[in-house]
Every structure is written in C-alpha cells, then in structure tokens.
Amino acid sequence: MKPDNTRSNNKQDFLKTTFTEPVLTVEDVASYLRIKEETVRMMARKKKIPAIKVGKAWRFRLSEIKETLNAGRTSQS
C-alpha cells in the first residue's frame, strides 16, 4: 500500500504560498493604490480590503489586494 502524501504536500504548499510572499505595510498599500494611508487603515478596519493585524500595525498581502481589486471590477461590470 502506498503512503498518502497528499496531506503532507498540501501542508508544504500552504506553507510555501503563505509564508514566502512578502507582506506590505499601510504605507506600501497606500502608495500602490495611490490613496492616503488613513484611507487604507479605514478600509482594513471595515474589512473592505484583506488585512492582518500584527500588534497595532496592519499588514497586507499584495496578491490578496489584487484579488480584491479584480473582484470589485468584475462585480460592477
């Protein structure tokens, strides 16, 4: 009987995608979106953009920001 490596591979894939992507700061996202930093913080608080709270600081994944922007564009069309 062959060992089931599916679970192990899924965990490894998760770790690769989750922890290899750099996280962005409020300043980074504000610059990328060309909006004010306080607007980014407000959007994060209201869950309009995906964010992670680390202590008092917000952090963001660029891929999730892009997905949110793309989803917004397609839903309004």
WORA-V454766 format. One record per backbone hydrogen bond with DSSP energy under -1.0 kcal/mol. NH is the residue of the N-H (numbers start at 1). CO is the residue of the C=O. Records with the same first field share a line. If there is no record, write none. Layout:
NH = CO, CO
//
This chain:
5 = 3
9 = 5
10 = 6
11 = 7
12 = 8
13 = 9
14 = 10
15 = 11
16 = 12
17 = 13
18 = 14
19 = 15
20 = 16
24 = 60
29 = 25
30 = 26
31 = 27
32 = 28
33 = 29
34 = 30
35 = 30
40 = 36
41 = 37
42 = 38
43 = 39
44 = 40
45 = 41
46 = 42
47 = 44
48 = 43
52 = 59
54 = 57
57 = 54
59 = 52
60 = 24
65 = 61
66 = 62
67 = 63
68 = 64
69 = 65
70 = 66
71 = 67
72 = 68
73 = 69
74 = 70
75 = 71
76 = 72
//
